[in-house]
């Protein structure tokens, strides 16, 4: 195999002109970092000049672990593909553990946040729920819909039949607190 070290200190494997400190080039190149003993682990540390950064490692219990240098784990992916954020033992596809301390608008310490990048009337953010084995996989949704500058409704929708390609709005909680079931607009506290 071909390996060069340039005058600038760049190392090239499979190339004579590496553009980075380490460049591996080939038809299907990858780099292997392998631990040698039981209980050992391997990883990569990415740090700035002050020492702050991330460690990505395969810990000794077969989890891919993402942690800040000098602190504990922030996210793991286990051998089942489960992702844990704030936990090293995810019990589901996505398992988030934390201690939200505020429900205030814009608060930094909330468990999950879905944000849209625009604030025009009709813009929305949504969480779709479904099953992969269903023809049109989405079976329901929860979404926010911007109704006015900085105001929004929460909408819940479902699918009638497996052949439906569009989900239908069922319940809307307006920014005023009014609830409509089967209607998108209501002047009452509850309208069915």
Phi and psi restraints in degrees (value plus and minus 20) as a CYANA .aco file:
   2 UNK   PHI    -114.4   -74.4
   2 UNK   PSI     110.1   150.1
   3 UNK   PHI    -163.4  -123.4
   3 UNK   PSI     113.1   153.1
   4 UNK   PHI    -152.1  -112.1
   4 UNK   PSI     133.5   173.5
   5 UNK   PHI    -143.9  -103.9
   5 UNK   PSI      98.9   138.9
   6 UNK   PHI    -100.9   -60.9
   6 UNK   PSI     150.6   190.6
   7 UNK   PHI     -81.5   -41.5
   7 UNK   PSI     -44.7    -4.7
   8 UNK   PHI    -103.4   -63.4
   8 UNK   PSI     -24.1    15.9
   9 UNK   PHI      70.4   110.4
   9 UNK   PSI     -14.6    25.4
  10 UNK   PHI     -96.9   -56.9
  10 UNK   PSI     122.8   162.8
  11 UNK   PHI    -129.6   -89.6
  11 UNK   PSI     108.9   148.9
  12 UNK   PHI    -139.2   -99.2
  12 UNK   PSI     109.0   149.0
  13 UNK   PHI    -137.4   -97.4
  13 UNK   PSI      97.1   137.1
  14 UNK   PHI      64.8   104.8
  14 UNK   PSI     -14.9    25.1
  15 UNK   PHI    -167.2  -127.2
  15 UNK   PSI     128.8   168.8
  16 UNK   PHI    -117.4   -77.4
  16 UNK   PSI     -25.2    14.8
  17 UNK   PHI    -154.4  -114.4
  17 UNK   PSI      49.4    89.4
  18 UNK   PHI     -86.0   -46.0
  18 UNK   PSI     115.2   155.2
  19 UNK   PHI    -115.5   -75.5
  19 UNK   PSI     -23.9    16.1
  20 UNK   PHI    -148.3  -108.3
  20 UNK   PSI     153.3   193.3
  21 UNK   PHI     -78.5   -38.5
  21 UNK   PSI     -55.2   -15.2
  22 UNK   PHI    -160.2  -120.2
  22 UNK   PSI     103.4   143.4
  23 UNK   PHI    -151.6  -111.6
  23 UNK   PSI     104.0   144.0
  24 UNK   PHI    -131.9   -91.9
  24 UNK   PSI     102.6   142.6
  25 UNK   PHI    -145.8  -105.8
  25 UNK   PSI     119.4   159.4
  26 UNK   PHI     154.2   194.2
  26 UNK   PSI    -197.7  -157.7
  27 UNK   PHI     -84.7   -44.7
  27 UNK   PSI     -63.9   -23.9
  28 UNK   PHI    -162.7  -122.7
  28 UNK   PSI      45.2    85.2
  29 UNK   PHI     -99.3   -59.3
  29 UNK   PSI     123.3   163.3
  30 UNK   PHI    -171.0  -131.0
  30 UNK   PSI     141.2   181.2
  31 UNK   PHI    -128.8   -88.8
  31 UNK   PSI     115.2   155.2
  32 UNK   PHI    -131.1   -91.1
  32 UNK   PSI     110.1   150.1
  33 UNK   PHI    -141.6  -101.6
  33 UNK   PSI      93.4   133.4
  34 UNK   PHI    -143.7  -103.7
  34 UNK   PSI     110.4   150.4
  35 UNK   PHI     -95.9   -55.9
  35 UNK   PSI     132.3   172.3
  36 UNK   PHI    -123.9   -83.9
  36 UNK   PSI     -43.0    -3.0
  37 UNK   PHI    -142.0  -102.0
  37 UNK   PSI     142.0   182.0
  38 UNK   PHI     -81.5   -41.5
  38 UNK   PSI     115.0   155.0
  39 UNK   PHI      64.6   104.6
  39 UNK   PSI     -28.4    11.6
  40 UNK   PHI    -100.6   -60.6
  40 UNK   PSI     142.7   182.7
  41 UNK   PHI    -158.6  -118.6
  41 UNK   PSI     143.6   183.6
  42 UNK   PHI    -148.1  -108.1
  42 UNK   PSI     137.3   177.3
  43 UNK   PHI    -195.6  -155.6
  43 UNK   PSI    -194.2  -154.2
  44 UNK   PHI    -152.1  -112.1
  44 UNK   PSI     115.7   155.7
  45 UNK   PHI    -134.0   -94.0
  45 UNK   PSI     108.6   148.6
  46 UNK   PHI    -134.7   -94.7
  46 UNK   PSI      92.5   132.5
  47 UNK   PHI    -151.1  -111.1
  47 UNK   PSI     131.7   171.7
  48 UNK   PHI    -106.8   -66.8
  48 UNK   PSI    -199.8  -159.8
  49 UNK   PHI     -85.1   -45.1
  49 UNK   PSI     -40.6    -0.6
  50 UNK   PHI    -108.2   -68.2
  50 UNK   PSI     -23.9    16.1
  51 UNK   PHI      78.6   118.6
  51 UNK   PSI     -29.5    10.5
  52 UNK   PHI     -96.6   -56.6
  52 UNK   PSI     125.9   165.9
  53 UNK   PHI     143.6   183.6
  53 UNK   PSI    -181.4  -141.4
  54 UNK   PHI    -140.0  -100.0
  54 UNK   PSI     129.3   169.3
  55 UNK   PHI    -136.1   -96.1
  55 UNK   PSI     109.3   149.3
  56 UNK   PHI    -135.5   -95.5
  56 UNK   PSI      98.0   138.0
  57 UNK   PHI    -163.5  -123.5
  57 UNK   PSI     134.2   174.2
  58 UNK   PHI    -114.7   -74.7
  58 UNK   PSI      85.7   125.7
  59 UNK   PHI     -94.0   -54.0
  59 UNK   PSI     155.6   195.6
  60 UNK   PHI     -98.6   -58.6
  60 UNK   PSI     -10.1    29.9
  61 UNK   PHI    -140.7  -100.7
  61 UNK   PSI       7.3    47.3
  62 UNK   PHI      40.5    80.5
  62 UNK   PSI      26.2    66.2
  63 UNK   PHI    -142.4  -102.4
  63 UNK   PSI     120.7   160.7
  64 UNK   PHI    -104.0   -64.0
  64 UNK   PSI     101.0   141.0
  65 UNK   PHI    -137.6   -97.6
  65 UNK   PSI     109.7   149.7
  66 UNK   PHI    -132.1   -92.1
  66 UNK   PSI     100.2   140.2
  67 UNK   PHI    -159.8  -119.8
  67 UNK   PSI     133.5   173.5
  68 UNK   PHI     -96.6   -56.6
  68 UNK   PSI     122.3   162.3
  69 UNK   PHI     -77.3   -37.3
  69 UNK   PSI     107.2   147.2
  70 UNK   PHI      65.4   105.4
  70 UNK   PSI     -19.7    20.3
  71 UNK   PHI    -148.1  -108.1
  71 UNK   PSI     158.8   198.8
  72 UNK   PHI     -98.8   -58.8
  72 UNK   PSI    -197.6  -157.6
  73 UNK   PHI     -82.3   -42.3
  73 UNK   PSI     119.2   159.2
  74 UNK   PHI    -127.0   -87.0
  74 UNK   PSI     -52.0   -12.0
  75 UNK   PHI    -174.2  -134.2
  75 UNK   PSI     122.1   162.1
  76 UNK   PHI    -152.1  -112.1
  76 UNK   PSI     134.6   174.6
  77 UNK   PHI    -145.0  -105.0
  77 UNK   PSI     100.5   140.5
  78 UNK   PHI    -110.9   -70.9
  78 UNK   PSI     159.0   199.0
  79 UNK   PHI     -87.8   -47.8
  79 UNK   PSI     -34.6     5.4
  80 UNK   PHI    -107.4   -67.4
  80 UNK   PSI     -25.9    14.1
  81 UNK   PHI      69.8   109.8
  81 UNK   PSI     -17.9    22.1
  82 UNK   PHI     -91.0   -51.0
  82 UNK   PSI     120.6   160.6
  83 UNK   PHI    -129.2   -89.2
  83 UNK   PSI     108.5   148.5
  84 UNK   PHI    -136.1   -96.1
  84 UNK   PSI     106.9   146.9
  85 UNK   PHI    -137.1   -97.1
  85 UNK   PSI      98.0   138.0
  86 UNK   PHI      61.0   101.0
  86 UNK   PSI     -14.8    25.2
  87 UNK   PHI    -165.4  -125.4
  87 UNK   PSI     124.9   164.9
  88 UNK   PHI    -117.3   -77.3
  88 UNK   PSI     -19.9    20.1
  89 UNK   PHI    -147.5  -107.5
  89 UNK   PSI      48.8    88.8
  90 UNK   PHI     -82.6   -42.6
  90 UNK   PSI     113.7   153.7
  91 UNK   PHI    -123.7   -83.7
  91 UNK   PSI     -17.0    23.0
  92 UNK   PHI    -171.2  -131.2
  92 UNK   PSI     158.1   198.1
  93 UNK   PHI     -72.9   -32.9
  93 UNK   PSI     -64.4   -24.4
  94 UNK   PHI    -153.5  -113.5
  94 UNK   PSI      96.9   136.9
  95 UNK   PHI    -143.9  -103.9
  95 UNK   PSI      93.3   133.3
  96 UNK   PHI    -133.6   -93.6
  96 UNK   PSI     107.6   147.6
  97 UNK   PHI    -145.1  -105.1
  97 UNK   PSI     111.2   151.2
  98 UNK   PHI    -188.7  -148.7
  98 UNK   PSI     158.7   198.7
  99 UNK   PHI    -145.9  -105.9
  99 UNK   PSI      59.4    99.4
 100 UNK   PHI     -78.4   -38.4
 100 UNK   PSI     114.6   154.6
 101 UNK   PHI    -131.4   -91.4
 101 UNK   PSI     -19.5    20.5
 102 UNK   PHI    -175.0  -135.0
 102 UNK   PSI     126.6   166.6
 103 UNK   PHI    -132.9   -92.9
 103 UNK   PSI      -4.7    35.3
 104 UNK   PHI     -88.1   -48.1
 104 UNK   PSI     127.5   167.5
 105 UNK   PHI     -77.1   -37.1
 105 UNK   PSI     110.0   150.0
 106 UNK   PHI      56.9    96.9
 106 UNK   PSI     -15.8    24.2
 107 UNK   PHI     -81.9   -41.9
 107 UNK   PSI     120.7   160.7
 108 UNK   PHI     -98.2   -58.2
 108 UNK   PSI     -45.9    -5.9
 109 UNK   PHI    -126.2   -86.2
 109 UNK   PSI      50.3    90.3
 110 UNK   PHI    -137.8   -97.8
 110 UNK   PSI     138.8   178.8
 111 UNK   PHI     -89.8   -49.8
 111 UNK   PSI     -71.1   -31.1
 112 UNK   PHI    -159.8  -119.8
 112 UNK   PSI     118.1   158.1
 113 UNK   PHI    -154.1  -114.1
 113 UNK   PSI     108.7   148.7
 114 UNK   PHI    -134.7   -94.7
 114 UNK   PSI      99.7   139.7
 115 UNK   PHI    -146.4  -106.4
 115 UNK   PSI     117.8   157.8
 116 UNK   PHI    -114.8   -74.8
 116 UNK   PSI     138.4   178.4
 117 UNK   PHI    -114.7   -74.7
 117 UNK   PSI     -21.0    19.0
 118 UNK   PHI    -148.3  -108.3
 118 UNK   PSI     140.9   180.9
 119 UNK   PHI    -149.2  -109.2
 119 UNK   PSI      18.2    58.2
 120 UNK   PHI    -111.9   -71.9
 120 UNK   PSI     135.3   175.3
 121 UNK   PHI     -77.0   -37.0
 121 UNK   PSI     110.5   150.5
 122 UNK   PHI      75.3   115.3
 122 UNK   PSI     -33.3     6.7
 123 UNK   PHI     -92.3   -52.3
 123 UNK   PSI     129.8   169.8
 124 UNK   PHI    -165.3  -125.3
 124 UNK   PSI     139.9   179.9
 125 UNK   PHI    -147.2  -107.2
 125 UNK   PSI     124.9   164.9
 126 UNK   PHI    -164.4  -124.4
 126 UNK   PSI     135.0   175.0
 127 UNK   PHI    -141.9  -101.9
 127 UNK   PSI      93.4   133.4
 128 UNK   PHI    -115.6   -75.6
 128 UNK   PSI     122.2   162.2
 129 UNK   PHI    -140.2  -100.2
 129 UNK   PSI     119.1   159.1
 130 UNK   PHI    -191.7  -151.7
 130 UNK   PSI    -191.4  -151.4
 131 UNK   PHI    -149.1  -109.1
 131 UNK   PSI     115.6   155.6
 132 UNK   PHI     -84.7   -44.7
 132 UNK   PSI     -46.7    -6.7
 133 UNK   PHI    -104.4   -64.4
 133 UNK   PSI     -25.9    14.1
 134 UNK   PHI    -104.6   -64.6
 134 UNK   PSI     125.2   165.2
 135 UNK   PHI     -72.9   -32.9
 135 UNK   PSI     -78.2   -38.2
 136 UNK   PHI    -125.9   -85.9
 136 UNK   PSI      74.5   114.5
 137 UNK   PHI     -71.2   -31.2
 137 UNK   PSI     -57.0   -17.0
 138 UNK   PHI     -87.5   -47.5
 138 UNK   PSI     107.0   147.0
 139 UNK   PHI    -133.0   -93.0
 139 UNK   PSI     -34.8     5.2
 140 UNK   PHI    -188.6  -148.6
 140 UNK   PSI     149.2   189.2
 141 UNK   PHI    -173.4  -133.4
 141 UNK   PSI     137.2   177.2
 142 UNK   PHI    -146.4  -106.4
 142 UNK   PSI     108.6   148.6
 143 UNK   PHI    -165.4  -125.4
 143 UNK   PSI     139.3   179.3
 144 UNK   PHI    -126.7   -86.7
 144 UNK   PSI     123.9   163.9
 145 UNK   PHI    -146.9  -106.9
 145 UNK   PSI     104.8   144.8
 146 UNK   PHI     -92.6   -52.6
 146 UNK   PSI     102.9   142.9
 147 UNK   PHI    -126.9   -86.9
 147 UNK   PSI     -41.3    -1.3
 148 UNK   PHI    -180.0  -140.0
 148 UNK   PSI     153.2   193.2
 149 UNK   PHI     -76.8   -36.8
 149 UNK   PSI      84.2   124.2
 150 UNK   PHI      62.3   102.3
 150 UNK   PSI     -18.1    21.9
 151 UNK   PHI    -132.3   -92.3
 151 UNK   PSI     131.8   171.8
 152 UNK   PHI    -176.8  -136.8
 152 UNK   PSI     137.8   177.8
 153 UNK   PHI    -124.3   -84.3
 153 UNK   PSI     136.1   176.1
 154 UNK   PHI    -126.1   -86.1
 154 UNK   PSI     109.5   149.5
 155 UNK   PHI    -142.9  -102.9
 155 UNK   PSI     118.4   158.4
 156 UNK   PHI    -137.3   -97.3
 156 UNK   PSI     114.5   154.5
 157 UNK   PHI    -158.2  -118.2
 157 UNK   PSI     139.2   179.2
 158 UNK   PHI    -159.8  -119.8
 158 UNK   PSI     153.2   193.2
 159 UNK   PHI    -129.7   -89.7
 159 UNK   PSI     116.9   156.9
 160 UNK   PHI     -94.3   -54.3
 160 UNK   PSI     -69.5   -29.5
 161 UNK   PHI    -158.4  -118.4
 161 UNK   PSI     141.5   181.5
 162 UNK   PHI     -78.5   -38.5
 162 UNK   PSI     -49.5    -9.5
 163 UNK   PHI    -103.7   -63.7
 163 UNK   PSI     -29.9    10.1
 164 UNK   PHI     -84.7   -44.7
 164 UNK   PSI     116.4   156.4
 165 UNK   PHI    -123.6   -83.6
 165 UNK   PSI     -26.5    13.5
 166 UNK   PHI    -146.3  -106.3
 166 UNK   PSI     116.6   156.6
 167 UNK   PHI    -104.3   -64.3
 167 UNK   PSI     128.7   168.7
 168 UNK   PHI    -130.2   -90.2
 168 UNK   PSI     112.6   152.6
 169 UNK   PHI     -84.7   -44.7
 169 UNK   PSI     113.8   153.8
 170 UNK   PHI    -135.5   -95.5
 170 UNK   PSI     -63.0   -23.0
 171 UNK   PHI    -155.4  -115.4
 171 UNK   PSI     120.1   160.1
 172 UNK   PHI    -151.8  -111.8
 172 UNK   PSI     108.2   148.2
 173 UNK   PHI    -123.2   -83.2
 173 UNK   PSI      93.1   133.1
 174 UNK   PHI     -96.2   -56.2
 174 UNK   PSI     141.8   181.8
 175 UNK   PHI     -81.2   -41.2
 175 UNK   PSI     -40.8    -0.8
 176 UNK   PHI     -99.4   -59.4
 176 UNK   PSI     -32.3     7.7
 177 UNK   PHI      78.8   118.8
 177 UNK   PSI     -30.4     9.6
 178 UNK   PHI     -88.7   -48.7
 178 UNK   PSI     125.9   165.9
 179 UNK   PHI    -139.0   -99.0
 179 UNK   PSI     109.4   149.4
 180 UNK   PHI    -138.4   -98.4
 180 UNK   PSI     109.5   149.5
 181 UNK   PHI    -131.7   -91.7
 181 UNK   PSI      95.4   135.4
 182 UNK   PHI      61.5   101.5
 182 UNK   PSI      -9.7    30.3
 183 UNK   PHI    -163.1  -123.1
 183 UNK   PSI     128.6   168.6
 184 UNK   PHI    -115.6   -75.6
 184 UNK   PSI     -26.7    13.3
 185 UNK   PHI    -167.0  -127.0
 185 UNK   PSI     110.5   150.5
 186 UNK   PHI    -164.8  -124.8
 186 UNK   PSI     126.2   166.2
 187 UNK   PHI    -121.0   -81.0
 187 UNK   PSI     -19.1    20.9
 188 UNK   PHI    -125.1   -85.1
 188 UNK   PSI     140.3   180.3
 189 UNK   PHI     -81.1   -41.1
 189 UNK   PSI     -57.4   -17.4
 190 UNK   PHI    -164.4  -124.4
 190 UNK   PSI     105.6   145.6
 191 UNK   PHI    -151.6  -111.6
 191 UNK   PSI     110.3   150.3
